[in-house]
Structure formats: structure tokens, C-alpha cells
Amino acid sequence: MGGLHALGRHPRLAALLALVAGAALPLAFAPLGWWPLALLSPVVLFLLAAELPARAARWAAWCYGIGYFGAGVSWVYVSIHQFGGAPPLLAGLTTAAFVLALALFPVLLVESARRLARPGGAAHLWLALPAVWVALEWLRGWLFTGFPWLLLGYSQLDTPWVGWAPVFGVLGMSAWLALLAGGLACALRRPQSPRHWGVVAGLAVAFGVGGWALDREWTAPAGEPLRVAMVQGNMGQDIKWLPEYLVPTLERYRDRTLPHAGVADVVIWPETAVPAFLHQVDEDWLSPLADALRAQGTELVVGLPVYASDRDAIYNSLVAFGETRQAYHKHHLVPFGEYVPLRDWLGGTLDVLGAPLADFTRGPRPVPLTVQGQPVGVAICYEVVYGATIARLARESRWLVNVSNDAWFGQSLAPHQHLQKARWRAREVERPMVRATNTGISAFIDHDGGVAERLPRLALADAAQPVQGRDGLTPYARWLNGPVVGLVLLVMAGLAGWRWWRRPG
């Protein structure tokens, strides 16, 4: 590791190496799925944190974060400029500011680990860096409403050791990868020490064998399978909300729905499939269509905005037209996409970033809808990235629905990353999921996270599949993130206590 140590005299070269390593990490996720990079990329950061002086290590960590998030969330620019209407310069500056802020997390990682253990020591690489990595992923999942995007564990969805997913969730998978990365970094710093290589090999075997052994079914089929259809309307975001396209949109969805009448038990339309308030299209369009479908045994579930006049509130909703009408109002709203934080102070100043002129209102905590007599957990768009939320919902649900309008992401990486997270949620809780989107990627996801069928992106399409509901709880659905976060915080507290105990004087 003499070469890495020499980088301390060349901080710009170290920063460049960190930037490249960080930019490589998003390649571990969908659509490419080069999952070994989820182990190798953190190894580079850990080695730099161990070898470089404090200031150079912080600078390298920031460059790592710029590469990591700059490549991984570049789709933010597409949303703000191409579909939000912000000028290119403002969209670029906003995206850059977002990336630079996220890049502070690796800096916090390196600095916190340095304070917990002596840099370069076994405790620093084996314990401090892995523990703080996972703690920061957990923090990023809820701080400022949360941005749990590109968590390390997501990369392992299609690997043989995904059996860990329903036990400890995505944070547990991140913990395994971070621990292996720390051990590998420690072994690389001491290549002549067979002890470190032996421990790394043992952990790798335990990781693989454990994932294989845990790859079992924790839940069981329940009730009769339902035949579920979905319609992908493929209305471009640039025309979706234009008044002249309202009737063509309704006609498109109606015409794609009617062939499923009497054949499917349920037909699902995506998030804001109807670009109008419920009360504006209910009497002339939705109620007549729902009544006609229900007469043949088919229920309709529609994504559209709902205006509640008694509260003067606008909701992003999913409405089920069954024997009794039910509605789920989105609970976890996206800042600047669905509302402007501190609007009372800022007014319309930030609407240029794509925020709505009238904010959506946060709905109550999610509860299942009843569809054809079965409890169904619903998540609208971004809500599917919150593992604990979906797990709580799955406790009372037999299957899941995720509706989204990923047209905001254009041809970027985001629709693929979004689908990967939805698949992970299904695997964590072992519930099948129907994912209906406006422009793709729409998919029927099995309870093991596999894709039974997916519709082509940017195409008008529909499909139907049998969906078998399930009962029972996975360990993750019972425990949520408690065991992983508790262990990580315990390790960090132990390291901090030991260092305090050993301090001079």
C-alpha cells in the first residue's frame, strides 16, 4: 500500500481516484447491475481514509461523494429542466447544489470514523468505517424527509445472497457489504498478514452461505388469486396537463380498460393517470365506467388528484371504485416536486424549480385499501423507497400496489433505479407488487422480487397477470431496521467509549 500512502503527497491525484471510485458505484445498481462494484468502490474510499492525512482524506471523501451522487442522481436535472421548465443554468446549479450537499455524507463518514478509532488501525477499518457508513445511510433515509436513494444494499437484489433481504432489509445488506469492504481494505493494507485474509474469507463464506440458507419462504399464499390488469397510458409529461389532452387521455385509458371487463378482477391506472380533479371527471367519466366494469365483476383503481373543499386541500390520491368508494391520499410528499417547504415565507419564489403552483396536502398514515375483498397496501411513487413504511403496510396487506408517474425522469437512470427499489420492497416483505406507471417501467413483481412481466418503456400498453396474495411476516416486517441500527449504534458507542477510556491523562 505504499502507493496509496504516497498519495498523501499528491492530494489532487487522491481526489481524482476518489472521484472515479465514487462515480463507478452507481454502475452497481440498475440498469447495469455490476454488483461487485458495491464492494470494491467503498474499499477505495476506506483505504484513502486510512492512508491520507485528515485534510486530504476529507477532500478525497467529498470528491468520492461528488462522483457517487453526481452520476447516481443526475436525473434530478432532467426533472427540473426538461419537465419542470427551469432554465438550463438554474437547473444545473440546483442539481449541482443537491449533489454537493449529498457529497457531505462521505465527508462525515471519514471524519466520524477518524474520531472513533485511530486511522488505519484494524478497529478503524473493520468497525468504524463500516458502522458509520450504515448509520449515515439510515440517517439519509429520514433526515429532511429522507432521501434513501442508492443505498449500498440495493445492488445485491439479483445475487445468490439476496436471502438476507427478508431478514435484515436493505440496511442489513449494506452492513454486510460495508463490513466486507472494511475487512478487504484492512487485508490490502497488510497483505503479508494471513490473519486478516482469513477473516475476510470467513466473512465472505458466511455471507454467501447465510444468504443461501435464508433463501426460503417466510410467508404463505392466502385467499384466491386475483387477476389484475394495469394500463400504461404513456402520456408525455410535456403534454399531460394541457387541457386539450384531458379527453384524449380519458379515452385512451377507457379504451385500454374495457377489454379487461369481466376478465380481470381489478384494473389499475397509474399515479395522476387522470390530469384533472376527481370531482371534474367523476360524473361524466369515472363513475359510469366504474359502474359498467363492476357490473361484470371488475373493480377500477385510479390515480388522480382529489380536491377536498371542506379542508381546501389538494391530495395526490389513488381511488378504488368498489362496492364502496375508498381513497388513499399520499402521505410522504416530495419536497419541491409536490410542495414547497416554508411556502408561507417563500411564496412562489421556488416554483421555477418545478414545484406546483398549489401544494399537495399530506394525507394520513397509509392503511390498506380493500380491493375485491382483499387488503391491499398502496404506495404512490416515491413512497416505495421507504422500507419501514412498506413493511408496516404489509403487516395488514396481502399484496401491494405502487403507482407512479416516472415520466418526470425521461430517459435517465431513475426509472430503472425506482423499479429496483420496488422489487426490493417486495422481497423484504414477501408480498407480490403491481407497479403501474404512466410511461414505464410498469411491472408485475413476484413476492420474491422477481419480475413476472414488465411493459416496454415509453409505450402505450396494458397487461394482466394473476396475483396471489400472501399472509405471514418476514423477520424484517416484524423487526424493521431496529436490529441493524441498534447494532451499528452499539458498535459506534463502544468505539467512542474505548477511545475515551484510552485517551492520555
Salt bridges, closest charged atoms under 4 A:
GLU51 OE1 - HIS5 ND1 3.34
GLU51 OE2 - ARG189 NE 2.79
GLU111 OE1 - ARG58 NH1 3.04
GLU111 OE2 - ARG115 NE 3.25
ASP158 OD1 - ARG423 NH2 2.65
ASP215 OD1 - ARG427 NH2 2.75
GLU217 OE2 - HIS447 NE2 2.96
GLU217 OE1 - ARG470 NH2 2.97
ASP255 OD1 - ARG254 NE 3.10
ASP282 OD2 - ARG325 NH1 2.72
ASP291 OD1 - ARG294 NH2 2.68
ASP310 OD2 - ARG311 NH1 3.20
GLU338 OE1 - LYS330 NZ 2.96
ASP351 OD1 - ARG343 NH2 3.05
ASP359 OD2 - ARG343 NE 2.80
ASP406 OD1 - HIS418 ND1 3.22
ASP406 OD2 - ARG435 NH2 3.08
GLU428 OE1 - ARG425 NE 2.79
GLU430 OE2 - ARG427 NH1 3.93
ASP462 OD1 - ARG256 NH1 2.67
ASP462 OD2 - HIS260 NE2 2.83
ASP471 OD1 - ARG398 NE 3.75
